[in-house]
């Protein structure tokens, strides 16, 4: 609405030209009223929509559009009325972009970027764009006039900027000097030397156009395994999508070395595929109820690994006049004993209870116990929710959104045993597996005691090894290869807890100011009793001293974190940068001791490893 100060009343109502729009702010120049809207774009995203109206007759003049990535936080109109300048914080980062719109030509530009969030700013003249930020006792100044006519900075309206960050980092034990990164931009794969200092700013190999958006790319030993040619299996009932072709690309030879067609590989989530030793591909079945391994040489299914449950209870079979199997007789007797325990009552109730009432109460308790037992048995038909694979790729543990977990051996391609807990749902969302797959640590909530636990399971025996009581709000967890030490992060309190299960001791490490642990936080244990924590920023901790060593805070959001095989190097990928960031612990005793040789001709352009000095 336009309110007249002279007339003291509303003289006009400016209606948006878009069917759906939300007003964010308004501004005015000598010629136009500016109304800034946020409008839906392609039903999934939102864009900035700026409408201009004539100040004399209030008629609609024209519109300016922004990008899908623009979020106007602070804006200003130049005193000449030629440009609108805005500060746009990038979501989930500590970075802000300076945007501009030409009110006449409708040009939209991204002029500058800086690593902080402004609390306020002005720009009445393009030569002097000022901003101030919280916690800073100085002003930041930009001369936008020098960039305002640079056409390379122009962004097409309503078109989002291409994200070119890193979405996945893969390290290889055989080639420990290198890391392979898959970028967010389709088809881009880069190889980085993480040892040589002069190679840390540029990839030693860049491959583009190898894959499409619908393809799945897996990395092992400098080879890319590309599952492509997604189609429908017409012979299946009902028809279901499958991958029909496998391409193998050798990063060392820089060419495709194999094409396998006529495959029947069932699609599942990308992180649920694994390339195993012996040229095998591990994935899940159509119904997600068992594992499938494919032979990559022939393209055929090699094994189907199913869980085999010994105890199969039927509630109907436990009814009167029904014949029970040996397994059901055993379970039925257990239910009777537990039902008898559950049927216990208080002394004064027992004195006044008749024999018929006692029998009814006992029968009801047995029925409740049998129904609970039947519910647990029905959970054995659930689909696989998630699985963890040990570092040596010999043991896999599956969760089913149920009260049990299944342990599989990928050496014998068989089901080893089932881990069960009647009182707790067992999930792998916050869990860690030792390198050899002997121990599993996870969090669980006891539904009867109403208490949270951190539990260490022995996967060889299938029994609880140790557990820590009353540990709520655990969001991330890590375990050493020998299971002698477990560390986990606690939300709300923002603390790290160290637990040595075989020494019966534990201690707390207080978090630093600004630490905010969430369910997306990650913990890794490094060499020398150190730990790395990803919680928006990366922090290094001394577990023995219980102290914080250092904090790394990038300008952009960290999209992925991986620890190299030397357990001293941390690799980071950012959401808006294709450059791999390498963080390495400094030590006097450990100089550059990486094994292997350079494979991409780095000797001629790069120096040897720099010595590490604390």
C-alpha positions in Angstrom: 0.0 0.0 0.0 1.1 3.6 -0.8 0.3 6.0 2.0 0.2 9.8 1.3 1.6 12.0 4.0 -0.2 15.1 2.7 -3.6 13.4 2.3 -3.2 11.2 5.4 -4.6 8.2 3.7 -3.8 5.2 1.4 -3.7 6.4 -2.2 -2.8 3.1 -4.0 -2.4 -0.6 -3.5 0.4 -2.3 -5.5 -0.5 -5.8 -6.4 2.1 -8.4 -7.4 2.1 -9.6 -11.0 2.8 -13.1 -9.7 -0.1 -15.4 -8.6 1.9 -16.4 -5.4 4.3 -14.1 -3.8 5.5 -13.0 -0.3 6.6 -9.5 0.3 10.1 -9.2 1.9 10.8 -5.5 1.7 10.2 -2.2 -0.1 12.2 0.8 -1.4 11.8 3.9 -3.4 13.7 6.0 -5.9 12.7 9.3 -7.7 11.1 7.3 -10.5 10.0 3.9 -9.0 8.5 2.2 -6.0 10.4 -1.1 -5.5 8.6 -4.1 -3.9 10.8 -7.1 -3.2 9.0 -10.5 -3.3 10.0 -14.1 -2.9 8.2 -16.3 -5.4 8.1 -20.1 -6.0 10.1 -21.2 -9.0 9.5 -24.5 -10.8 7.5 -25.8 -7.8 10.6 -26.7 -5.9 12.7 -23.6 -5.3 12.2 -19.9 -4.7 13.6 -16.8 -6.4 13.8 -13.1 -5.6 11.3 -11.1 -7.7 11.6 -7.3 -7.7 8.7 -5.3 -9.2 8.9 -1.6 -10.1 5.9 0.8 -10.1 5.8 4.3 -11.4 5.8 6.8 -8.5 3.3 9.2 -10.3 0.5 7.0 -11.5 1.4 3.8 -9.5 1.4 1.7 -12.7 3.4 -1.4 -13.0 6.6 -0.7 -15.0 8.7 -3.9 -15.1 10.3 -6.7 -13.0 13.8 -7.8 -12.0 14.6 -11.4 -11.2 17.3 -13.0 -9.1 18.8 -16.5 -8.8 17.6 -19.4 -6.9 20.6 -19.0 -4.6 19.9 -15.3 -3.7 18.7 -14.5 -0.2 18.4 -10.8 0.3 19.5 -9.9 3.8 20.3 -6.2 3.6 19.8 -4.0 0.5 20.3 -0.4 -0.6 19.4 1.7 -3.6 22.1 4.1 -5.0 21.3 7.8 -4.7 21.1 8.1 -8.5 18.4 5.4 -8.5 20.3 3.3 -11.0 21.1 0.1 -9.1 19.8 -2.0 -6.3 22.6 -3.5 -4.2 22.0 -6.4 -1.8 24.0 -8.6 0.7 23.0 -12.3 0.2 24.3 -14.8 2.9 24.9 -18.2 1.4 22.9 -20.8 3.4 24.8 -23.1 5.8 28.1 -21.1 5.3 29.8 -18.1 6.8 30.0 -16.4 3.4 28.1 -13.5 1.9 27.8 -12.4 -1.7 27.2 -8.8 -2.9 24.6 -8.7 -5.6 23.4 -5.9 -7.9 20.5 -5.2 -10.2 20.4 -2.5 -12.9 16.9 -1.0 -12.5 16.7 -0.1 -16.2 18.6 -2.8 -18.2 17.6 -5.5 -15.6 21.2 -6.9 -15.5 21.9 -9.0 -12.5 25.5 -9.5 -11.2 27.3 -11.3 -8.4 30.0 -8.7 -7.7 32.0 -9.9 -4.7 32.1 -12.5 -1.9 33.5 -12.2 1.7 33.8 -14.6 4.6 31.4 -13.2 7.2 27.7 -12.3 7.7 27.0 -8.5 7.8 24.8 -7.0 10.5 24.3 -3.9 8.4 25.4 -2.0 5.4 24.9 0.9 3.0 25.7 1.7 -0.6 24.5 5.1 -1.8 27.4 5.3 -4.2 28.8 2.3 -6.1 32.4 3.4 -5.2 31.7 3.1 -1.5 29.8 0.0 -0.5 30.1 -0.4 3.3 29.3 -3.2 5.7 29.9 -4.1 9.3 29.8 -7.5 11.0 29.2 -8.8 14.5 32.4 -9.1 16.5 34.4 -6.9 14.2 35.4 -3.3 15.2 36.0 -2.1 11.6 34.1 -1.4 8.4 34.5 -3.4 5.2 34.6 -1.3 2.0 34.2 -2.3 -1.7 34.5 -0.3 -4.9 31.7 -1.8 -7.0 32.0 0.8 -9.7 35.0 -1.0 -11.1 33.0 -4.2 -11.6 29.6 -3.0 -12.4 30.2 -3.1 -16.2 32.0 -6.5 -16.2 29.7 -8.7 -18.3 31.5 -11.8 -17.1 29.8 -11.3 -13.7 26.3 -11.2 -15.2 24.0 -14.0 -14.1 20.9 -15.0 -16.1 17.8 -14.2 -14.2 16.1 -17.1 -12.4 19.0 -19.4 -13.2 20.8 -20.8 -10.2 24.6 -20.8 -10.0 26.2 -24.1 -10.8 27.5 -25.8 -7.7 31.0 -27.1 -8.2 31.9 -28.5 -4.8 33.1 -31.9 -3.8 30.5 -34.5 -2.7 32.6 -37.6 -2.1 36.2 -38.4 -1.3 37.7 -41.8 -1.8 41.1 -42.9 -0.4 42.8 -46.1 -1.6 45.0 -48.4 0.6 47.0 -49.5 -2.5 47.5 -45.9 -3.6 47.7 -44.1 -0.3 49.3 -41.0 -1.8 46.2 -40.2 -3.7 42.5 -39.3 -3.2 39.8 -39.5 -5.8 37.0 -36.8 -5.6 33.7 -36.8 -7.3 32.4 -33.2 -7.8 28.8 -32.0 -7.6 28.9 -30.9 -11.2 27.8 -33.9 -13.3 30.6 -36.0 -14.8 33.6 -34.4 -13.0 36.1 -36.6 -11.3 39.5 -35.3 -9.9 42.6 -37.1 -8.6 44.7 -35.3 -5.9 48.2 -36.0 -4.6 47.7 -35.5 -0.8 51.5 -35.9 0.0 53.4 -33.4 -2.2 53.0 -29.9 -1.0 53.0 -28.2 -4.4 50.2 -30.6 -5.6 47.8 -29.7 -2.9 46.3 -26.7 -4.8 45.8 -28.4 -8.1 44.4 -31.8 -9.1 46.9 -34.1 -10.8 44.2 -35.4 -13.1 40.8 -34.1 -14.0 38.2 -36.1 -15.9 35.0 -34.6 -17.3 32.1 -36.0 -19.2 32.6 -39.6 -18.1 29.2 -40.0 -16.4 25.7 -38.8 -16.5 23.3 -37.8 -13.7 21.6 -41.1 -13.5 24.9 -43.1 -13.4 26.5 -44.6 -10.3 30.3 -44.2 -10.0 32.3 -46.4 -7.6 36.1 -46.1 -7.1 38.7 -48.8 -6.3 42.4 -48.9 -7.0 42.5 -46.0 -9.5 39.6 -47.4 -11.5 36.1 -46.0 -12.0 33.3 -48.5 -12.1 30.3 -46.8 -13.8 26.9 -48.4 -13.7 25.0 -46.9 -16.6 22.3 -47.5 -19.2 19.4 -47.6 -16.7 16.3 -49.2 -18.2 13.3 -51.4 -17.4 13.5 -55.2 -17.1 10.5 -56.2 -19.1 10.8 -59.8 -18.3 10.4 -59.1 -14.6 6.9 -59.1 -13.0 6.3 -56.3 -12.4 8.9 -54.6 -14.6 11.5 -52.9 -12.5 14.4 -50.5 -13.3 17.9 -52.1 -13.7 21.4 -51.0 -14.7 22.3 -52.9 -17.9 25.9 -51.7 -18.6 29.1 -51.5 -16.6 32.0 -49.3 -17.8 35.5 -49.5 -16.2 37.7 -46.5 -16.7 41.4 -46.6 -15.7 42.6 -43.3 -14.3 46.2 -44.2 -14.9 45.8 -45.2 -18.5 43.2 -42.4 -19.1 40.9 -44.6 -21.0 38.0 -47.1 -20.8 39.3 -50.6 -20.4 36.1 -52.6 -20.3 32.4 -52.4 -21.3 30.1 -55.1 -19.9 26.5 -55.2 -21.3 23.5 -57.2 -20.7 23.7 -56.9 -16.9 20.9 -57.1 -14.4 22.1 -54.9 -11.5 19.3 -53.7 -9.2 19.4 -50.0 -8.4 19.8 -49.0 -4.8 21.4 -46.0 -3.0 24.8 -45.1 -4.2 26.4 -45.6 -0.8 25.0 -49.1 -0.6 27.2 -50.4 -3.4 30.6 -51.7 -2.6 33.4 -53.0 -4.9 34.9 -56.0 -3.1 38.1 -58.0 -3.6 38.0 -60.5 -6.4 36.0 -58.3 -8.8 32.7 -58.5 -6.9 30.0 -55.8 -6.6 28.0 -55.9 -3.4 24.4 -54.4 -3.3 20.9 -55.0 -2.0 18.1 -57.1 -3.5 14.9 -55.8 -5.1 13.0 -56.0 -1.8 16.0 -55.0 0.3 15.8 -58.1 2.4 19.2 -59.7 1.4 22.6 -59.0 -0.2 23.5 -59.7 -3.8 27.0 -60.0 -5.1 27.7 -59.7 -8.9 30.7 -61.0 -10.7 32.0 -58.0 -12.6 33.9 -60.3 -15.1 30.8 -62.2 -16.2 28.1 -59.7 -15.1 26.1 -62.5 -13.5 24.8 -62.8 -9.9 27.4 -64.8 -7.9 25.7 -65.1 -4.5 22.6 -64.1 -2.6 23.3 -63.7 1.1 20.2 -64.1 3.2 19.7 -64.1 7.0 18.7 -67.4 8.4 16.7 -67.2 11.6 16.5 -70.3 13.7 13.6 -69.3 15.9 10.4 -68.9 14.0 7.4 -68.5 16.3 3.8 -68.6 15.3 1.1 -67.1 17.6 -1.6 -69.2 15.9 0.4 -72.4 16.5 0.5 -71.6 20.2 -3.3 -71.7 20.5 -5.0 -74.8 22.1 -5.4 -78.0 20.1 -2.4 -77.0 17.9 0.7 -79.1 17.4 3.9 -77.2 18.3 7.3 -77.7 16.7 10.3 -78.2 18.9 11.4 -74.6 18.3 7.9 -73.3 19.1 7.7 -75.5 22.2 10.9 -73.9 23.5 9.7 -70.4 22.8 6.3 -71.1 24.3 7.8 -72.4 27.5 9.9 -69.2 27.7 6.8 -67.1 27.2 5.0 -69.1 30.0 7.8 -68.5 32.5 7.9 -64.8 31.6 4.1 -64.6 31.6 4.1 -66.1 35.1 6.6 -63.5 36.3 4.5 -60.8 34.7 1.4 -62.1 36.4 2.7 -61.5 39.9 0.5 -59.2 42.0 0.6 -57.4 45.3 0.0 -59.4 48.5 -3.4 -57.8 49.3 -4.6 -58.5 45.8 -3.5 -62.1 46.1 -5.4 -62.6 49.3 -8.7 -61.4 47.7 -8.1 -63.2 44.4 -10.1 -66.3 43.5 -8.6 -69.3 41.7 -10.6 -68.4 38.5 -9.3 -64.8 38.7 -5.8 -65.9 39.2 -6.0 -68.2 36.1 -7.5 -65.4 34.0 -4.8 -63.0 35.0 -2.1 -65.6 34.3 -3.6 -66.5 30.9 -3.8 -62.8 30.0 -0.2 -62.2 30.9 0.8 -65.2 28.8 -1.2 -63.9 25.8 0.5 -60.5 26.1 3.9 -62.2 26.2 3.1 -64.4 23.2 1.9 -61.4 21.2 5.1 -59.5 22.0 7.1 -62.6 20.9 5.1 -62.7 17.7 5.8 -59.1 17.0 9.5 -59.7 17.4 9.3 -62.6 15.0 7.4 -60.5 12.4 10.2 -58.0 12.5 12.4 -60.7 10.9 10.6 -60.0 7.7 11.5 -56.3 7.6 13.6 -54.8 4.9 17.2 -53.8 5.4 17.3 -50.2 6.8 21.1 -49.7 6.8 24.3 -51.7 6.9 27.9 -51.1 8.0 30.9 -52.8 6.3 34.1 -53.4 8.2 37.4 -51.8 7.0 38.7 -55.1 5.7 35.4 -55.7 3.9 35.0 -59.1 5.6 32.0 -58.4 7.9 28.7 -56.7 7.3 26.1 -55.7 9.9 22.5 -55.0 8.9 19.8 -53.2 10.8 16.1 -53.7 10.0 14.3 -51.0 12.0 13.7 -53.8 14.5 14.9 -55.3 17.8 17.7 -57.3 16.0 20.7 -56.9 13.8 22.2 -59.5 11.4 25.9 -60.2 11.1 27.2 -61.6 7.7 30.6 -62.9 6.6 31.6 -61.8 3.2 34.4 -64.3 3.1 32.1 -67.3 3.3 29.1 -65.4 1.9 27.0 -66.6 4.8 24.9 -65.4 7.7 26.9 -65.7 11.0 24.3 -64.9 13.7 21.6 -62.5 14.9 22.0 -60.0 17.6 18.8 -59.4 19.5 17.5 -57.2 22.3 13.9 -57.5 23.5 14.0 -54.2 25.2 15.7 -52.0 22.6 15.4 -51.1 19.0 18.8 -51.6 17.4 19.8 -49.0 14.8 23.1 -48.2 13.0 22.5 -44.5 12.6 24.9 -43.8 15.4 27.3 -46.7 15.4 30.9 -47.7 14.6 32.6 -50.9 13.6 36.2 -51.9 14.2 38.4 -52.4 11.2 38.3 -56.3 11.4 34.6 -56.3 12.2 35.0 -58.0 15.6 33.3 -55.3 17.7 30.3 -53.0 17.1 29.4 -50.0 19.3 26.0 -48.4 19.1 23.5 -46.4 21.0 20.2 -47.9 22.2 17.3 -46.9 24.3 15.8 -49.5 26.8 12.1 -49.2 26.4 11.3 -50.9 29.8 13.9 -49.1 31.9 13.5 -45.8 30.0 17.3 -45.4 30.0 19.8 -44.8 27.1 22.9 -47.0 26.7 26.1 -47.0 24.7 26.6 -50.7 24.1 29.7 -52.6 22.9 28.8 -55.9 21.1 31.2 -58.8 20.4 30.2 -59.9 16.9 32.1 -63.1 17.1 30.0 -64.3 20.1 26.9 -62.2 19.3 26.7 -61.0 22.9 27.1 -57.7 24.8 30.7 -57.1 25.8 30.3 -53.9 27.8 27.8 -51.1 28.1 27.6 -47.6 29.5 24.3 -46.7 31.2 22.4 -43.4 31.1 24.0 -41.8 28.0 21.3 -39.8 26.3 21.7 -37.4 23.3 24.6 -39.2 21.7 24.9 -38.0 18.1 28.3 -39.3 16.8 30.6 -42.1 17.8 34.0 -43.6 16.9 36.0 -46.7 18.0 39.6 -47.7 17.8 40.6 -50.8 15.8 41.2 -52.8 19.0 38.0 -51.5 20.7 40.0 -50.3 23.7 38.7 -46.8 23.4 35.4 -45.4 22.3 34.6 -41.7 22.0 31.2 -40.1 21.4 29.7 -36.6 21.1 26.8 -35.5 23.3 24.3 -33.0 22.0 22.7 -30.3 24.2 25.7 -30.5 26.5 28.1 -30.2 23.5 30.6 -32.4 25.1 32.9 -35.3 24.1 33.0 -38.4 26.2 35.9 -40.9 26.3 35.2 -44.5 27.3 37.8 -47.2 27.8 35.5 -50.2 28.1 38.1 -52.8 29.1 39.7 -50.6 31.7 36.3 -49.5 33.3 36.9 -45.8 33.1 35.5 -42.8 31.3 35.9 -39.1 31.3 34.3 -35.9 29.8 35.9 -33.2 27.7 34.0 -29.9 27.7 33.3 -28.4 24.4 34.6 -24.9 23.4 32.4 -21.8 23.1 30.5 -22.0 19.8 30.6 -25.8 19.5 27.2 -27.1 18.3 26.9 -30.9 18.0 24.1 -32.3 15.8 23.1 -35.6 14.4 25.1 -34.8 11.3 28.4 -34.4 13.3 31.1 -36.9 12.8 34.0 -38.2 14.9 37.2 -40.0 13.8 40.1 -41.3 15.9 43.6 -40.5 14.6 47.1 -41.7 15.4 48.7 -40.6 18.7 45.5 -40.5 20.8 44.0 -37.6 18.8 40.5 -37.2 17.5 38.9 -35.1 14.7 35.4 -33.7 15.1 33.3 -32.3 12.3 30.5 -30.1 13.7 30.1 -27.3 11.1 33.9 -26.7 11.6 36.7 -29.1 12.1 38.4 -29.4 15.5 41.4 -31.5 16.7 41.3 -32.9 20.2 44.0 -34.5 22.5 42.2 -37.5 24.1 44.9 -38.1 26.7 45.0 -34.6 28.0 41.3 -33.9 27.3 42.1 -30.6 25.6 41.2 -28.9 22.4 44.3 -28.5 20.1 43.0 -26.4 17.2 39.9 -25.4 15.2 39.6 -25.0 11.4 36.7 -22.8 10.2 36.3 -22.6 6.5 34.3 -19.9 4.7 32.0 -22.5 3.1 30.0 -25.4 4.2 32.0 -28.7 4.6 30.2 -31.3 2.4 32.4 -34.3 3.2 35.3 -35.4 5.4 37.6 -38.4 5.1 40.6 -39.6 7.0 43.5 -41.0 4.9 45.1 -44.4 5.6 48.0 -42.9 7.5 45.5 -41.8 10.2 47.2 -38.4 10.3 45.8 -36.6 7.3 42.2 -35.3 7.1 40.7 -34.5 3.7 37.9 -32.0 3.4 35.5 -31.2 0.5 33.6 -27.9 0.4 30.2 -27.4 -1.0 31.1 -24.5 -3.3 34.8 -25.2 -4.2 36.3 -28.0 -6.3 39.6 -27.8 -4.4 40.4 -30.6 -2.0 41.6 -29.3 1.4 44.2 -31.3 3.3 44.8 -31.0 7.0 47.7 -32.9 8.5 48.9 -33.3 12.1 52.3 -31.9 12.7 54.9 -34.1 14.6 58.6 -33.9 15.2 59.1 -37.6 15.2 57.1 -38.4 12.0 58.6 -36.8 9.0 57.1 -37.4 5.5 57.0 -41.2 5.6 54.4 -41.9 2.9 55.0 -45.0 0.8 54.5 -45.4 -2.9 55.6 -43.5 -6.0 54.2 -40.7 -8.0 51.9 -41.9 -10.9 51.0 -38.8 -12.7 54.4 -37.2 -13.5 54.5 -34.9 -10.4 58.3 -35.3 -10.0 59.1 -32.7 -12.6 56.8 -30.0 -11.1 56.6 -30.7 -7.4 59.0 -30.8 -4.5 59.3 -33.8 -2.2 57.3 -34.0 1.0 57.8 -31.2 3.4 59.1 -32.3 6.8 56.6 -32.0 9.5 57.4 -29.8 12.4 55.2 -29.1 15.4 
